[in-house]
Amino acid sequence: MSRAWLPTEVLPHRLPMLFLTQIVSWGRDDLIGEVEVSADSPFFEPGLGIPRWVGIEYMAQAVGALDGIRLCEAALPVPPGYLLGTRRLDQTDGYFHSGATLRITVREVLKGDNGLGVFSCLLEDGERSLSCELTVYRPVASHAETDA
């Protein structure tokens, strides 16, 4: 970790759809981030919280933050990326409660030159964990675009 990054610096998302609130640490192939669960979230259900399945987006934003850091360090723009699918997703029933701090750990498993990637993800809320593998895609600029 060479410097601290803010989610707004490395993700194309903006409020109200920017959920990652802090990048705790990151390395070459992994990142730890946090989400503060708030009643201000567009997914918040009064009296219940935020459905756990929204955790997929939290994990996807942590993956995007790792990619965004790499791009920023190379002085490249951060384009939107795409969540293509999930594997081995478990524990999506229930809710994240207001005031909880969720810790998200993502680790790159596979990265192709074509922009496809697979990441192992773990979200912990102090009570239960949510884990899966995410398949993601970020368009890769052609050499003609990067040489211009």
Secondary structure, DSSP 8 states (H G I E B T S, - for coil): --S---HHHH-S--TTS----EEEEE-SSEEEEEEE--TTSTT-BTTTBEEGGGHHHHHHHHHHHHHHHHHHHTT------EEEEEES----SSEE-TT-EEEEEEEEEEE-TTSEEEEEEEEE-SS-EEEEEEEEE-----HHHHH-
